[in-house]
Amino acid sequence: MPPCGPDLPPAPLTDGYWYNNQWNSLICDAKQIYNKSIALQCLQNTNVVFTGDSTTRQWFASLARLFDVGHPEDHERTFFLERNIAEADINISFIFHPLSTHPKPVFVNMSQVRFEVDVLLDLSQHTCKHVVVISPWAHFIMWPWDAYTEWLTHIRDAMLEVKKRCPNLIVIIKSPHAVDKVTTMKGRDFMFKEMMHAMRETFQGTGAIFIDIWDMDYAYPIPMVLHMPDDVINQEIALFLSYICPETIPQLHESQDHRTAEQWSPQLENQMDPEGQLLNIKVE
């Protein structure tokens, strides 16, 4: 298989498969695992910015937990989070995107949220070691289609502008995933799939990296929910690291979670909230 990178076509049948609680990609040669030493080496001296909604905040929380800088607020309705990992000079932050639809009235501190275009254009010029994750989908389901695609186009144009001064800028486009029901945002899977196609088409050929997690989440042996459990999110982060650092990185310390997928199933039945979302599940 080719190394993980931009503009890789989807697999003919499925993007990969689960085995021993680990995702095996059929898109590219994903070499990295969910391991602290690998993540430290891969992201050393890098500023990582996660933009998007609560599903992208899960990526931030997973990486923060891996670096031993996680906090309970990472899993709450927060619109801005930031941590620094001094030992490797890594900065990670999460920024919620504004002007998004919410199922219930929500107070949004506009001093904390930022448009993806502004995040890109305001990246520090003193260093070009930036990784920016962009994932606008679930909260945009009520937007007119032309407005949504124009939003994506502006993000693409801003990325191309920044690449003129920072050609090594890494932009990750994180895909939507299925939820297999009407969400609280009134979205259906076919709508999310169309948004995913628009993302892929808009950023095709720009050097942006498209990480498609649709099949990974759909294939995991639990009911589909908006916020997937940690085992899935951790494998998404492993794939994220494989795209940023496609070459093999020596593993210095083991920090994987070796729970098997089967360990989840007895815990699931009574651990859903009224909206069908997974609650925090602890497996003994």
N, C-alpha and C positions, 0 to 999 in steps of 0.2 A: 504494500500500500504506500501511497505518497506520504511525505511528512505533512504534519498538520500546518495549514497556512490559509491564505486568502483564496477565494474563488474556487473552492473544491465543490464538485457537483454532488448532489445527494446520491446515495446508493440506490440501485434499482428496486430493491424490495424493502429493506430496512436499514437504518443507519447503524445498527449494532445489536448487541444482545447482552443480557445479564448472566453472569456466572460467578458463583461464590460471592454474591453481593458486590460485585465489581462490574462496571460497564465496560464492554469491549467494543470499540468503535470499528465499523466497517467503512468509514469515510477516509480515515487517515491513520497513520501509525502513531497512536497516542501513547507516548512513552512515560508520562508522569503519573504518579499515584498521589493520593491524599496523604502527604507526609510533610512534616514541619521543615526538616532540613532541605528537602527539595524545593519547597516554596520559598524559603529564605534565599537559597542560591539563585533561583529563577528570577525573583523580584528584587534582588539587591540593588540599592540606590535608585529605586523606582517610586514614582508617585502614581498610585492606583486610585482612580475615581470611578465609583459606581453611580450611575444615574438611572433613575427609573422609579419603580413602585416597590411594594413590599416584597415581591418575588426577587427583585434585585437586592433589596436589603438583606434577604436570606444569604445571598452570595457574600456580602460584606460580613455578616455575622459568622458565617462558616470560616472565612479567612481569619477574622479576628480571633475566633476560638482556636484555630490551628496555631496562631501565633501567641496564644496565652494572653491575649489582651481583650477578651470578650467581656461584655457586661450585660446584665439583664435588660437594659434599655435597648439593646440591639434587636430585641424581639417585640418591642412595643411600637406604637404608632408614633414614630419619630421621623422627622423630615431632614435632619442633618446629623451625621455622625462622623467622627474622625479619630484615628488612632495613629500612633507612631511606634515603629519597631526599631528602637535605637541601635540594636546590635547589628542590623543590616541596612540601616538608613532607608527604611521603607515607610512610606506614608500611605495610609488607606483612608478613603472617605466615602460617604454615601450622601447623595443629594437627591431629594424627591423632586420630580418634575411638576411644574405648576400648571394651572389651567386644565386640570384633569377632573373627570367625573367621579364622584364618590356616591355610594349607595345611601349614605346618611349625611346630614350637615356636619361638616368638619371644619374646625378652625385651623387655617393654614397660616403660619407665620411667613409672610412673604419675604422677610429678610433671610430666611433659611433656605427656601427653595430657589432653584435657578433653572433657566432654560438651558437645554443641552448646547445650543449654539453659543451662549455666553460662557458656559463651562469650557468649551473648546477654545474660544478666542482669547480667554483670559488665562490660559495655561502659562506658567512661568517660562520666560525666555532664557533664564539662566541655565536651565538644563532641559534637554529634550527627552529625558527618560520618563515618559508618561504612558500610562495605559488607561484608556477611557472606555468604560462599558456603557452602552446605550441600549435601552430596551423599552420603548414606548408602545404599550399594547392594551393591557386590561382596562386601564382608566380612560382610554380613548375610544371605547366602543360606541359611544353616542355621538361622536364627531361626524360631520359630513365627510364622505370619502375623499373629496377633493381637498378639503382642509387637512385631513390626515396625511395624504401623500405630499402635499405642499410642505407640511411640517418635516417630513422625512427628507425632502429635497433640500430644505434650508440647513438641516444638520449635515447632510452630505457636502454641501457647498462650503460650510464652515470648516469641516474636516480637511477638505482639499486646500483651503486657504492656509490653515495651520501647517499642513505638510510642506508648504513652500519654505518655511523656516525651520521646520522640524520633520525632515523626511522620514525619520525613524519612529515617529509617533505611531503607537499601536491603538487602533480603535476596534473594539469588539462589539458586534451587533448580536445581542442575546435574543433568541427567538421566543415567541410565545410558546405555551404548551397547552394541551387539551385539559379541560376540566370536566368534560363528559356530563354536563348538566347546565341549566341556566344559572349563571352566577348572580351575585347580588348586583353586578353592573349590567345585568340583562344581556350578557353576551353568550353566544353559542359557539361551539367549536369551529363550525365552518367559517364564522366571521374571523376568529383568531387565525385560522389557516390562511385566509385571504390577506390578513395583515402581515403574516409571515412572508408570503409571496411578495408583497409590496416592499418589505424590508430588503429581501434578497435582491430583488430587481433594482431597487434604488441604489444600492451600494456595490452592485456588481462591477468589477473592473476598477475599483477605486483604491484597492489595497486594504480595505477594511476586512476584518475577519468575521465571518458569519458562523456563529455557534448555534447549531440546530439541536435543541434538547427535546423536541416533540416526541420522537420515538423512544428516547431514553425514559422519559417520564411515563409515557403510555404503556411501556412494557413492564414497568415495575409492578409486582404482584400485590397491589392494594387498590382500593377504589380511587379513582382520579379525583383530586382536590386541587384547589387553587394554590395552597401552600403545601408543597410536598415535604415529606419527612427528611430529617437530617441526612440519612444514608444516601438519598437521591441527590440532595444539594451538594454533599461532599464529593460525589462522583462528577457532578457538573463542574465543581472547582478543579478537580483533577484534569478534566478535559480542557478547561480554561488555561491551566498551567501548561498543558501539552501544546496548545496553540501558540502561547507566548514563547515557550522554550521547547522547540521541537526535537532538540538533540537530547540524548540520554544524560541525566544528571546523577552523579553518585549518591546513593542513599546512605546517609550517615547515621540517622536515628529513626527507628520505627515508631510511627504514631498513628497507624491506621486503626480504624474501628473494625473488628473482625466479626461483628454480628452478621448472621445470615438473614436473608430475606424472610425465611420461614419463621424466624423469631418474632416478626411483626404480627403475623396473622392472628394469633390468639388474643392479641391486645386490642384489635381494631374495633370490634363490634360496638363496644360501649364507650368509645373514646372520640366520638364525633360531636361537634357543637351543633346547635339547632340549624345552622346554615350548611352543615355537611362538611365543615373544615376539620382537619385533623387537629386535635389538641396535642399538647406536649406529651409524648409517649415515652415512658421509661421502661426499658427492657432489662430485666434482671439477668 
